[in-house]
Structure formats: C-alpha cells, structure tokens
Amino acid sequence: MVSWVLKEWQVAVTALLQGKTMLLLRKGGIREARGQFSLAARQVLLLPTGEHQKEALLKDEFRPLVQAVPGDDPVRFEGWATITHALPLTAEAEVAPLLPHLVWNQQFVAERLTWQPDRPLYALLLRAYRFQHPLLLPRHKGYSGCRSWVELGQEVEASTRTPAISEADYQAQVEAILALLPEVTPVGS
C-alpha cells in the first residue's frame, strides 16, 4: 500500500519508468519542512511535474522525453517506486561520478550544489514499476507548489506492476553506483 507521492520532473519520471535511469537528485523544495529534503516514505507514487523543468538542464539524450504535463483532474500516475537508498552528497567530487546515471547535465548538478550549499544533495536510488493501467486520483491542493512530497490522504494498492528493469539489472546498477561513493553512508537504511 502506498500513501505518499514523490513529485519530480516529468522527464525524470518518464526515464525512471522506461528503465533509462534509477537515480534522482533531491535537495528539497521551498515548502519542505525546514526547507530541507528528508524521506517521507520509501514506497511512493511518482508524480510527473512540469514545475522547474528546464530542457537546458537535461542531457541531450533525455530532451526528446520532455512532454507537457496536464494540470487536469484527475491526476494520472503511470507508476510507483521503492526508494532503496538515499545518499547525502555535499561535494561536486561526490556527484560528478554519478553523471552517467543521471538525466541531468553538469549545469544542473552545479546549480543544485550551490543552492543552499550548507545542505546536502540526496542521491535517491529508485526501483521503479509501471502500472498495468494508469492510476487516476482526484487532484487536491497538496499537489501544487515547490515540495517533494504529497500525502495522499488515503492508501492505494501498488501490486499490479511491471518492473522498469529486471531485479538483476537493478542490483548491478546499485552496486556500480555505491562503488562510486565508497565514503558515503546511506541515510535511513
């Protein structure tokens, strides 16, 4: 059962659900508690948003995935994910090796690191799943604004699913990413 939503750029959600990435970077939105990112949940519906999405901050190969995000009711969820690892990063030297695994380019990484530099940037590893049929839920005011998390106010079943990538491929990518960050300790593990 899932009761939380993670908001993310539409292109990143699309790439997650297509198995083209499994790594997101989060620093937190203005409306986060204390303005800082924290894990509200490990299992989340993935809400694609157009807020703050800029093609200039994407790698070229991900720009064709950009689509307009409808603001209509109901809200359409194509999939969900389990956040398996949350890794706090504080230096560009920690983030640079992750670039091949990201939808974003170096400019995005630099901007994220310099915005509120006293706060870590979190690398989230997500095991993504596509719903067999999209899940449609009523829109409420919590979906608006600069925040990472939205509490649904209800629990939804997330059992009918197709993994974006195989379990073996996911584990191999997790091991490869963790090997790039030997000094970083996951939070909330």
C-alpha positions in Angstrom: 0.0 0.0 0.0 1.2 3.5 -0.9 0.1 6.7 0.8 2.8 9.2 -0.4 3.6 10.9 -3.7 7.1 12.0 -4.8 7.0 14.9 -7.2 9.7 15.0 -9.8 10.3 16.5 -13.3 8.2 14.8 -15.9 11.2 13.8 -17.9 12.9 12.1 -14.9 9.7 10.1 -14.0 9.4 9.0 -17.7 13.1 7.9 -17.7 12.6 6.0 -14.4 9.5 4.2 -15.7 11.3 3.4 -19.0 14.3 2.0 -17.2 16.6 4.7 -18.5 17.6 5.8 -15.0 17.2 4.8 -11.5 18.9 7.8 -9.9 17.3 11.1 -8.8 18.9 14.1 -7.1 16.8 15.9 -4.5 17.6 18.9 -2.3 14.1 19.8 -1.2 11.6 22.4 -2.1 10.8 25.7 -0.6 7.8 24.2 1.1 9.7 21.3 2.7 9.9 21.1 6.4 12.7 23.5 7.3 13.3 23.9 3.6 15.3 20.7 3.6 14.8 17.3 2.0 14.0 14.3 4.1 12.5 10.9 3.3 8.8 10.9 4.0 8.3 7.4 2.7 10.1 4.6 0.9 7.2 3.5 -1.3 5.9 6.3 -3.4 3.7 7.1 -6.4 5.6 9.0 -9.0 4.0 12.3 -9.9 5.4 13.9 -13.1 5.5 17.7 -12.8 6.5 20.5 -15.2 7.4 22.8 -12.2 11.0 23.9 -12.6 11.6 21.5 -15.5 14.1 23.1 -18.0 15.4 21.4 -21.1 18.7 23.3 -20.8 19.4 21.3 -17.6 19.0 17.9 -19.3 21.4 15.8 -21.1 20.7 15.8 -24.9 19.5 12.2 -25.0 16.7 12.9 -22.5 15.4 16.1 -24.1 13.1 14.1 -26.5 11.3 12.7 -23.5 10.0 16.1 -22.4 6.3 16.4 -22.6 3.7 18.9 -21.4 2.2 17.9 -18.0 -1.6 18.3 -17.9 -2.9 20.1 -14.8 -6.3 18.5 -15.1 -8.3 16.5 -12.7 -7.9 13.6 -12.2 -4.1 13.2 -11.6 -2.7 10.4 -13.7 0.0 8.1 -12.2 1.8 5.8 -14.6 3.9 4.1 -11.9 5.4 4.0 -8.5 8.8 3.2 -6.9 10.6 2.0 -3.8 13.4 4.2 -2.7 16.1 1.7 -1.8 18.9 4.1 -1.0 19.2 7.8 0.0 22.8 9.0 -0.2 23.7 12.5 1.2 26.2 14.3 -1.1 28.0 17.5 -0.2 30.7 18.0 -2.8 30.9 18.1 -6.6 33.5 15.4 -6.4 30.9 13.0 -5.0 28.3 13.9 -7.6 30.5 14.0 -10.7 30.9 10.2 -11.0 27.1 9.9 -11.0 26.6 12.0 -14.1 26.5 8.9 -16.5 23.5 7.7 -14.4 21.5 10.9 -14.4 19.0 12.6 -16.8 20.5 16.0 -15.8 23.7 17.6 -17.0 26.6 19.2 -15.2 25.0 22.6 -15.1 22.0 21.2 -13.1 24.4 19.4 -10.7 26.4 22.6 -10.2 23.2 24.7 -9.6 21.8 22.1 -7.1 25.1 22.1 -5.1 25.4 25.9 -4.9 21.7 26.4 -3.9 21.8 26.3 -0.1 25.3 24.9 -0.1 25.1 24.1 3.7 22.5 21.4 2.9 23.3 18.0 1.3 22.1 17.0 -2.1 20.5 13.5 -1.9 21.0 10.8 -4.5 18.0 8.6 -4.4 18.1 5.1 -5.9 14.6 4.0 -7.0 13.3 0.6 -8.0 10.5 1.8 -10.4 7.4 -0.1 -11.6 4.8 0.8 -14.2 1.2 0.2 -13.6 -0.7 -2.1 -16.0 -3.3 0.7 -16.2 -2.7 4.3 -15.1 -4.0 5.1 -11.6 -6.3 8.1 -11.6 -6.8 10.1 -8.4 -8.6 13.4 -7.6 -6.3 16.5 -7.6 -6.0 18.3 -4.4 -4.2 21.5 -3.3 -1.2 19.5 -1.9 0.0 18.7 -5.5 0.8 22.4 -6.1 3.9 24.2 -5.0 7.5 23.6 -4.6 7.6 20.5 -2.5 9.0 16.9 -2.9 6.2 15.1 -1.0 2.4 15.0 -1.1 0.5 12.9 1.3 -2.4 11.2 -0.5 -4.8 11.1 2.5 -5.5 7.5 1.5 -3.7 4.3 0.8 -3.6 2.9 -2.7 -2.7 -0.6 -3.9 0.5 -0.8 -5.8 0.7 -4.6 -6.5 -0.2 -4.7 -10.3 3.0 -3.7 -11.8 5.8 -4.2 -14.3 9.3 -3.5 -13.2 11.1 -0.8 -15.3 14.2 -3.0 -15.2 14.9 -6.6 -14.0 15.9 -7.2 -10.5 19.4 -8.4 -11.6 20.0 -5.3 -13.6 18.8 -3.1 -10.8 21.1 -4.7 -8.3 24.0 -4.5 -10.7 23.4 -0.8 -11.1 23.0 -0.2 -7.4 26.4 -1.9 -6.8 28.0 0.1 -9.5 26.7 3.4 -8.1 27.6 2.5 -4.5 31.1 1.6 -5.6 31.4 5.2 -6.9 30.7 6.5 -3.5 32.7 4.4 -1.0 32.8 7.2 1.6 29.1 8.0 1.6 26.8 6.3 4.1 23.1 5.9 3.1 20.6 7.5 5.4 17.6 5.7 6.9 18.9 2.3 5.9 
